[in-house]
Amino acid sequence: MVKDPFKTRLEIAKKKVMKRNLDYKKHNPSPLGSAFKLSTELVSAVAIGTIIGFLLDKTFGTKPWLILIFFFVGVVAGITNVIKSAKNMQK
């Protein structure tokens, strides 16, 4: 028995569409995941900067100057990381 050429072409097209959808999902994360990643990068950079400033202040006895300095360094580093990640997502 000979297979219908239309059904054969339809099966091939379905396989191509499924493969394309899998490739799209693999390379494009969900918007919620992307937002969570960006917010985590910003918050973690600020937290690490503040902790480093706190530890250095405790060591050198310069309270609150190094906490403030490293807080702002963390903010700048976090914003820079978010901008780089956002540019990479646009590509």
Secondary structure, 3 states (H helix, E strand, C coil): CCCCHHHHHHHHHHHHHHHHHHHHHHHCCCHHHHHHHHHHHHHHHHHHHHHHHHHHHHHHCCCCHHHHHHHHHHHHHHHHHHHHHHHHHHC
